[in-house]
């Protein structure tokens, strides 16, 4: 074949040529020394392990685990930790006083508040109470349902990150790096553990529509991309309304037989193209076409809630039948993991409370409170709680001081806003082998600095991987000559206290 007659072959790099030319004895020898397979995938060593799914890079997990799936509920914008889970009663005596410089210590601020003349402390106006045997202080005024399951939850009150603005912060939280282009946590899970249902995607993402639309952040599809991992590990996005997936059904006049014949012909053409160029993305495209064909039967059944008993629908609250609501996506997430989907990511918007926090926080909590509780009860009902890890949290926290001042009336503080705060924030997990009733980490009286047991984003990722049976240090993918990891190159720590 004349190379210049094949423009696709010209696009192949020297590295791609050698990588696709087979596995050499030298590569196999190197693999035996590094603990990685010749394709860059880690090889598990020793100990009882758990079988993985179809197409997994890991034939077995590194550690035994019951956890098979993840439902990650991301609150876009950064929930205010001191208004929900990080109780600071001493702030009542500091109301409207300027945040001491000894607390702020010259730390970086956003341009939205860096030039304020003062930083008035705004204590939370909500009622807190100790809940469960663990005695966790929680906002039970706005989260009465969540408060009932305190002993099922793992609270991490000492999360921190370097990112202070939304785009790098949410990218960091989802991919382990503030620079875009890396695989997200869901893609890494798909790559490592593979599929449990060939008729549904391994990784699904849904964007829930908040009931309050005051300040909705843009959500980018690059947050659920596969990065340098094979394209098949990117998420399939389910729409919040109407058909979950566009163009999955046959167009009018096209029968299933015609679709099958067309697809077979297209696959043959793609196979010929792959034989000429060796482009691995061609195989990904073939697999995606086949997945789409199989989903024609499985997705409509998945999206149909008509067969759910009324007592189950009631768990999730009155909005459960409202397509696109958080309650609707929470129930759909349960139906997905019930059918073998590995990773479900749900984004819930409008937690960016620079102003009118008390006017908007009620709506935000009403959206998520009962559905989160209902999801846990539903998973327990089906015997899936121990095998499903639920994660809840945002990309950073909020400041104890108010952005733009405090609104008052004759009865006291009525409204305030909070700026971005990366130094400390709260997340929680439940199920999936996590140690319910655990309260980890502590912040100062201002919920401004961590004073005990800090947890970085990379530590959270390492712990999530450990719950899934994966050793974060051995789990990598060879790209551009490097063994890339979700946790990056800095040392990450598994927080063993969070694991049952």
C-alpha positions as CSV (number, residue, x, y, z in Angstrom):
1,X,0.0,0.0,0.0
2,X,1.3,3.5,-0.9
3,X,1.3,5.4,2.4
4,X,0.5,8.6,0.6
5,X,-2.7,7.1,-0.7
6,X,-4.0,6.7,2.9
7,X,-4.4,10.2,4.6
8,X,-5.5,8.5,7.8
9,X,-2.3,6.6,8.1
10,X,-0.3,9.8,7.7
11,X,-2.0,11.1,10.8
12,X,-0.6,8.3,12.9
13,X,2.2,9.3,15.2
14,X,5.5,7.3,15.5
15,X,4.5,6.5,19.0
16,X,1.1,5.2,17.9
17,X,2.8,3.0,15.3
18,X,5.0,1.3,17.7
19,X,2.3,1.0,20.3
20,X,0.0,-0.8,17.9
21,X,2.8,-3.1,16.5
22,X,2.4,-5.7,19.2
23,X,3.8,-6.3,22.7
24,X,7.5,-6.8,22.8
25,X,9.4,-9.0,25.3
26,X,10.9,-5.9,26.7
27,X,7.5,-4.4,27.4
28,X,6.5,-7.6,29.2
29,X,9.6,-7.6,31.2
30,X,9.0,-4.0,32.2
31,X,5.5,-4.9,33.2
32,X,6.7,-7.5,35.5
33,X,8.9,-4.9,37.3
34,X,6.4,-2.1,37.5
35,X,3.3,-4.1,38.3
36,X,1.5,-2.9,35.2
37,X,0.3,-4.8,32.2
38,X,1.9,-4.1,28.8
39,X,-1.1,-1.9,27.9
40,X,-0.5,0.3,31.0
41,X,-3.2,-1.3,33.1
42,X,-2.3,-2.2,36.7
43,X,-2.1,-5.9,37.6
44,X,-3.6,-6.8,41.0
45,X,-1.4,-8.6,43.5
46,X,-2.2,-11.0,46.2
47,X,-5.1,-11.3,48.6
48,X,-8.8,-12.2,48.0
49,X,-10.2,-10.0,45.4
50,X,-13.5,-9.3,43.6
51,X,-14.3,-10.1,40.0
52,X,-14.8,-7.1,37.7
53,X,-17.1,-6.6,34.7
54,X,-17.1,-6.9,31.0
55,X,-14.3,-5.0,29.3
56,X,-12.6,-4.0,32.6
57,X,-8.9,-3.1,32.6
58,X,-8.6,-4.9,36.0
59,X,-9.4,-8.6,35.9
60,X,-10.0,-8.4,39.6
61,X,-10.1,-5.6,42.1
62,X,-7.0,-5.1,44.2
63,X,-9.0,-5.5,47.4
64,X,-12.1,-7.4,48.3
65,X,-15.2,-5.2,48.2
66,X,-18.9,-5.3,48.2
67,X,-19.2,-1.9,46.4
68,X,-20.2,-2.2,42.8
69,X,-21.7,1.1,41.9
70,X,-21.5,4.8,42.7
71,X,-24.2,7.5,42.7
72,X,-22.4,10.9,42.9
73,X,-24.7,13.8,43.7
74,X,-22.8,17.0,42.9
75,X,-24.2,20.3,44.1
76,X,-22.9,22.8,41.6
77,X,-21.8,26.1,43.1
78,X,-20.6,25.0,46.6
79,X,-23.1,24.6,49.4
80,X,-22.5,26.7,52.5
81,X,-21.1,24.2,55.1
82,X,-21.9,26.4,58.1
83,X,-25.6,26.6,57.1
84,X,-26.0,22.8,56.7
85,X,-23.5,20.6,58.4
86,X,-20.7,22.6,60.1
87,X,-22.5,24.0,63.2
88,X,-20.8,27.2,64.6
89,X,-22.9,28.4,67.6
90,X,-20.2,30.8,68.8
91,X,-20.7,32.9,65.7
92,X,-23.9,34.3,67.1
93,X,-21.8,36.5,69.4
94,X,-19.7,37.6,66.5
95,X,-22.6,38.6,64.2
96,X,-21.7,41.6,62.0
97,X,-18.3,41.9,63.6
98,X,-15.4,42.0,61.2
99,X,-13.7,38.7,60.5
100,X,-10.4,38.8,62.4
101,X,-7.2,39.0,60.3
102,X,-5.8,36.3,62.6
103,X,-8.4,34.0,61.1
104,X,-8.1,35.1,57.5
105,X,-4.3,35.2,57.7
106,X,-4.0,36.9,54.3
107,X,-5.5,34.0,52.4
108,X,-6.5,34.4,48.8
109,X,-10.0,35.9,48.2
110,X,-12.0,36.1,45.0
111,X,-12.2,39.5,43.3
112,X,-15.9,39.6,44.4
113,X,-15.0,40.3,48.0
114,X,-11.2,41.0,48.0
115,X,-11.9,44.8,48.0
116,X,-14.7,44.9,50.5
117,X,-14.0,47.5,53.2
118,X,-14.9,44.9,55.9
119,X,-15.9,41.3,56.2
120,X,-19.0,41.1,58.5
121,X,-19.6,37.7,60.1
122,X,-22.9,36.2,59.2
123,X,-23.9,33.4,61.5
124,X,-26.3,30.8,60.2
125,X,-29.9,31.8,60.8
126,X,-31.1,28.2,60.8
127,X,-31.7,25.8,63.7
128,X,-29.4,22.9,64.3
129,X,-29.8,19.7,66.4
130,X,-27.7,16.7,67.2
131,X,-28.9,13.7,65.3
132,X,-28.5,9.9,65.5
133,X,-26.3,7.9,67.8
134,X,-23.3,9.7,66.3
135,X,-24.6,13.0,67.6
136,X,-23.9,14.9,64.3
137,X,-25.0,18.5,64.5
138,X,-27.2,19.1,61.4
139,X,-29.6,21.7,60.0
140,X,-32.8,19.9,60.8
141,X,-34.9,22.9,59.9
142,X,-34.2,22.6,56.2
143,X,-33.0,19.0,56.1
144,X,-35.4,17.1,58.3
145,X,-35.4,13.9,56.1
146,X,-31.6,13.9,55.8
147,X,-31.2,14.4,59.5
148,X,-33.1,11.1,60.1
149,X,-30.4,9.0,58.5
150,X,-27.4,10.6,60.3
151,X,-26.1,7.2,61.4
152,X,-26.0,5.9,57.8
153,X,-23.8,8.9,56.7
154,X,-20.1,9.6,56.8
155,X,-19.5,13.3,57.3
156,X,-16.2,14.8,56.1
157,X,-16.1,18.4,57.5
158,X,-12.4,19.0,56.6
159,X,-12.4,18.9,52.8
160,X,-10.2,21.4,51.1
161,X,-8.9,22.4,47.6
162,X,-6.6,25.0,46.0
163,X,-9.2,26.1,43.5
164,X,-11.2,29.2,44.3
165,X,-13.3,29.7,41.2
166,X,-16.0,27.3,39.9
167,X,-14.6,26.0,36.6
168,X,-11.2,24.9,38.0
169,X,-12.8,23.8,41.3
170,X,-15.4,21.5,39.8
171,X,-12.9,20.2,37.2
172,X,-10.6,19.4,40.1
173,X,-13.3,17.6,42.0
174,X,-14.4,15.6,39.1
175,X,-11.1,14.8,37.4
176,X,-8.4,15.2,40.0
177,X,-6.8,18.1,38.1
178,X,-7.8,21.8,37.7
179,X,-6.7,21.6,34.0
180,X,-9.3,20.3,31.6
181,X,-8.8,17.2,29.4
182,X,-8.3,14.6,32.1
183,X,-10.6,11.6,32.7
184,X,-13.3,12.1,35.3
185,X,-13.9,9.8,38.3
186,X,-16.8,8.1,36.5
187,X,-14.6,7.4,33.4
188,X,-11.8,5.9,35.7
189,X,-14.4,3.7,37.3
190,X,-15.7,2.5,34.0
191,X,-12.2,1.8,32.7
192,X,-11.1,-0.1,35.8
193,X,-14.2,-2.1,36.7
194,X,-16.0,-2.5,33.3
195,X,-19.7,-3.1,32.6
196,X,-22.3,-5.2,34.5
197,X,-24.9,-4.7,31.8
198,X,-24.1,-4.8,28.1
199,X,-27.4,-3.2,27.3
200,X,-26.8,0.0,29.2
201,X,-23.8,2.4,29.5
202,X,-21.3,1.8,32.2
203,X,-21.3,5.5,33.1
204,X,-24.4,7.8,33.0
205,X,-24.7,11.5,33.7
206,X,-27.9,13.5,34.4
207,X,-28.3,17.3,35.1
208,X,-31.3,17.9,37.4
209,X,-33.2,21.1,37.1
210,X,-33.4,23.1,40.3
211,X,-36.8,24.5,41.3
212,X,-35.1,27.8,41.9
213,X,-33.5,29.3,38.8
214,X,-31.9,32.5,40.2
215,X,-28.3,31.8,39.5
216,X,-27.7,28.6,37.5
217,X,-24.1,27.8,36.6
218,X,-23.1,26.5,33.2
219,X,-22.4,22.8,33.2
220,X,-19.8,21.6,30.7
221,X,-19.8,18.1,29.1
222,X,-16.0,18.1,29.5
223,X,-16.7,17.3,33.2
224,X,-17.8,13.8,32.2
225,X,-15.4,13.1,29.4
226,X,-13.0,10.2,29.1
227,X,-9.9,12.4,28.6
228,X,-6.9,10.2,27.5
229,X,-8.8,7.0,28.3
230,X,-10.6,5.2,25.5
231,X,-13.7,7.1,24.4
232,X,-16.0,4.3,25.4
233,X,-15.5,5.4,29.0
234,X,-17.0,8.8,28.6
235,X,-20.5,9.2,30.2
236,X,-23.7,8.9,28.2
237,X,-25.8,11.9,29.0
238,X,-29.4,11.3,29.9
239,X,-31.7,14.3,29.2
240,X,-33.9,15.5,32.0
241,X,-37.0,15.7,29.9
242,X,-38.8,13.8,27.0
243,X,-36.6,11.0,25.5
244,X,-33.6,10.4,27.8
245,X,-31.3,10.0,24.8
246,X,-31.8,11.8,21.5
247,X,-32.1,9.8,18.3
248,X,-32.0,6.5,20.0
249,X,-35.3,5.4,18.5
250,X,-35.7,4.5,14.8
251,X,-37.0,7.3,12.6
252,X,-40.5,7.0,11.1
253,X,-40.7,4.3,8.4
254,X,-37.4,2.6,9.5
255,X,-38.0,-0.9,10.9
256,X,-35.7,-2.6,13.4
257,X,-34.6,-5.0,10.6
258,X,-33.6,-2.1,8.4
259,X,-31.7,-0.5,11.3
260,X,-29.9,-3.8,12.0
261,X,-28.9,-4.2,8.3
262,X,-27.7,-0.6,8.1
263,X,-25.7,-1.0,11.3
264,X,-24.1,-4.2,10.1
265,X,-23.0,-2.5,6.9
266,X,-21.6,0.4,8.7
267,X,-19.7,-1.8,11.1
268,X,-18.1,-3.6,8.2
269,X,-16.9,-0.3,6.8
270,X,-15.5,0.8,10.1
271,X,-13.7,-2.6,10.5
272,X,-12.1,-2.0,7.1
273,X,-11.0,1.5,8.2
274,X,-9.6,0.1,11.4
275,X,-7.6,-2.6,9.5
276,X,-6.0,0.2,7.4
277,X,-5.3,2.7,10.2
278,X,-5.3,0.9,13.5
279,X,-7.1,3.8,15.1
280,X,-8.5,2.5,18.4
281,X,-11.3,5.1,18.3
282,X,-12.8,3.3,15.4
283,X,-13.4,0.3,17.6
284,X,-14.9,2.6,20.2
285,X,-17.2,3.9,17.5
286,X,-18.3,0.4,16.6
287,X,-19.0,-0.5,20.2
288,X,-21.0,2.7,20.7
289,X,-23.2,2.0,17.7
290,X,-23.9,-1.5,19.0
291,X,-24.6,-0.1,22.5
292,X,-27.1,2.4,21.0
293,X,-28.9,-0.4,19.2
294,X,-29.2,-2.5,22.4
295,X,-30.3,0.6,24.3
296,X,-33.3,1.0,22.0
297,X,-35.0,-1.8,24.1
298,X,-33.5,-1.1,27.5
299,X,-33.7,2.7,27.8
300,X,-37.5,3.0,27.3
301,X,-38.1,0.4,30.0
302,X,-35.6,2.1,32.3
303,X,-37.3,5.5,31.9
304,X,-40.8,4.2,32.5
305,X,-41.7,4.8,36.1
306,X,-45.2,3.5,35.8
307,X,-44.4,0.1,37.3
308,X,-42.9,1.6,40.4
309,X,-45.2,1.0,43.4
310,X,-46.7,4.1,44.9
311,X,-45.0,3.5,48.3
312,X,-41.7,3.7,46.5
313,X,-42.6,6.9,44.6
314,X,-43.7,8.4,47.9
315,X,-40.1,7.9,49.3
316,X,-38.8,10.4,46.9
317,X,-41.3,13.1,47.6
318,X,-44.0,15.0,45.5
319,X,-41.7,16.0,42.6
320,X,-40.7,12.4,41.7
321,X,-42.9,12.3,38.6
322,X,-41.8,15.8,37.4
323,X,-39.3,15.0,34.7
324,X,-36.0,16.6,35.3
325,X,-36.5,17.3,39.0
326,X,-33.8,16.1,41.4
327,X,-36.3,13.6,42.9
328,X,-36.9,12.2,39.4
329,X,-33.1,11.8,38.7
330,X,-32.6,10.2,42.1
331,X,-35.1,7.5,41.4
332,X,-33.7,7.1,37.9
333,X,-30.2,6.7,39.4
334,X,-31.5,3.9,41.6
335,X,-33.1,2.2,38.6
336,X,-29.7,2.5,36.8
337,X,-27.6,0.9,39.5
338,X,-30.3,-1.7,40.0
339,X,-29.7,-2.7,36.3
340,X,-25.9,-2.8,36.6
341,X,-24.8,0.7,35.7
342,X,-21.4,1.3,37.4
343,X,-21.4,5.1,37.9
344,X,-24.2,7.6,37.9
345,X,-23.4,11.3,38.1
346,X,-26.2,13.8,39.0
347,X,-25.5,17.5,38.9
348,X,-27.9,19.8,40.8
349,X,-27.4,23.5,40.1
350,X,-27.9,26.8,41.9
351,X,-25.8,26.4,45.1
352,X,-23.7,29.5,44.3
353,X,-25.2,31.7,47.0
354,X,-23.4,35.1,46.7
355,X,-26.6,36.8,47.7
356,X,-30.1,36.0,48.9
357,X,-28.9,32.8,50.6
358,X,-31.9,32.6,52.9
359,X,-34.2,33.1,50.0
360,X,-32.7,30.4,47.9
361,X,-31.4,27.8,50.4
362,X,-34.9,26.7,51.3
363,X,-35.6,25.7,47.7
364,X,-32.2,24.0,47.3
365,X,-32.7,21.9,50.4
366,X,-36.3,21.1,49.5
367,X,-35.1,19.8,46.2
368,X,-32.6,17.4,47.6
369,X,-33.7,16.6,51.2
370,X,-36.4,13.9,50.9
371,X,-35.0,12.5,47.6
372,X,-31.6,11.8,49.2
373,X,-33.3,10.1,52.2
374,X,-35.7,8.2,49.8
375,X,-32.7,7.0,47.7
376,X,-31.0,5.5,50.8
377,X,-34.3,3.8,52.0
378,X,-35.0,2.5,48.5
379,X,-31.5,1.0,48.1
380,X,-31.9,-0.6,51.5
381,X,-35.3,-2.0,50.4
382,X,-33.7,-3.7,47.4
383,X,-30.6,-4.9,49.3
384,X,-28.3,-2.5,47.2
385,X,-27.2,-0.1,50.0
386,X,-24.0,-2.0,50.8
387,X,-23.1,-2.3,47.1
388,X,-23.8,1.3,46.2
389,X,-21.7,4.3,47.3
390,X,-23.6,7.6,47.5
391,X,-21.5,10.8,47.5
392,X,-22.9,14.3,48.1
393,X,-21.1,17.6,48.0
394,X,-19.9,20.6,46.0
395,X,-16.6,21.9,44.6
396,X,-15.7,24.1,47.6
397,X,-17.3,25.8,50.6
398,X,-18.5,29.3,51.5
399,X,-17.2,32.1,53.7
400,X,-18.5,32.9,57.2
401,X,-18.5,36.5,56.2
402,X,-21.2,38.0,54.1
403,X,-20.6,39.2,50.6
404,X,-22.0,42.7,50.1
405,X,-23.2,43.2,53.6
406,X,-26.1,41.8,55.8
407,X,-29.8,42.6,55.5
408,X,-31.6,43.1,58.8
409,X,-35.0,44.0,60.2
410,X,-36.2,44.7,63.7
411,X,-36.0,40.9,64.5
412,X,-32.3,40.7,63.5
413,X,-30.5,39.2,60.4
414,X,-32.8,38.2,57.6
415,X,-30.5,37.7,54.6
416,X,-26.9,37.4,53.6
417,X,-24.6,36.0,50.9
418,X,-21.4,34.0,51.0
419,X,-18.4,34.0,48.7
420,X,-16.3,31.0,47.5
421,X,-14.1,29.4,50.2
422,X,-11.7,26.6,49.3
423,X,-10.1,26.2,52.7
424,X,-12.8,24.0,54.2
425,X,-16.1,22.5,53.3
426,X,-18.3,19.5,54.1
427,X,-19.2,16.4,52.0
428,X,-20.9,13.2,53.0
429,X,-21.1,9.6,51.8
430,X,-23.4,6.7,52.6
431,X,-23.4,3.0,51.7
432,X,-20.9,1.2,49.6
433,X,-18.8,0.0,52.5
434,X,-18.5,3.5,54.1
435,X,-18.6,3.6,57.9
436,X,-22.0,5.2,58.7
437,X,-22.2,7.5,61.7
438,X,-18.6,8.7,61.3
439,X,-17.8,12.4,61.8
440,X,-14.4,13.2,60.4
441,X,-12.4,16.4,60.5
442,X,-12.9,19.7,62.3
443,X,-12.8,23.4,61.5
444,X,-12.3,26.5,63.7
445,X,-15.1,28.4,65.3
446,X,-15.5,30.5,62.1
447,X,-15.6,27.4,59.7
448,X,-12.7,29.1,58.0
449,X,-9.6,26.9,58.7
450,X,-9.2,23.2,59.3
451,X,-7.9,22.4,62.8
452,X,-8.1,18.6,62.6
453,X,-7.7,15.8,60.0
454,X,-7.6,17.7,56.7
455,X,-8.9,15.8,53.6
456,X,-7.7,17.0,50.2
457,X,-9.6,16.2,47.0
458,X,-7.0,13.6,46.1
459,X,-7.5,11.9,49.5
460,X,-11.2,11.7,48.8
461,X,-10.6,10.2,45.4
462,X,-8.2,7.6,46.9
463,X,-10.7,6.7,49.5
464,X,-13.5,6.3,46.9
465,X,-11.3,4.1,44.8
466,X,-10.4,2.0,47.9
467,X,-14.2,1.5,48.6
468,X,-14.4,0.2,45.0
469,X,-11.6,-2.2,45.7
470,X,-8.9,-0.3,43.8
471,X,-5.5,0.7,45.0
472,X,-5.0,4.3,43.8
473,X,-1.2,3.9,43.6
474,X,-1.4,0.9,41.3
475,X,-4.3,2.2,39.1
476,X,-2.9,4.1,36.1
477,X,-3.1,4.5,32.4
478,X,0.0,5.0,30.2
479,X,-0.3,8.2,28.2
480,X,2.4,10.2,26.5
481,X,5.0,8.0,28.1
482,X,3.7,8.5,31.7
483,X,1.6,6.4,34.1
484,X,-1.2,8.8,34.7
485,X,-3.4,8.4,37.8
486,X,-6.7,10.0,39.0
487,X,-4.9,11.2,42.2
488,X,-2.0,12.7,40.2
489,X,1.7,12.7,41.2
490,X,1.4,14.0,44.8
491,X,0.9,11.6,47.7
492,X,-2.7,10.7,48.3
493,X,-4.0,9.1,51.5
494,X,-6.8,6.7,52.0
495,X,-8.9,7.9,54.9
496,X,-9.3,4.5,56.6
497,X,-11.6,6.0,59.3
498,X,-14.3,6.4,56.7
499,X,-14.3,2.7,55.7
500,X,-16.3,0.1,57.6
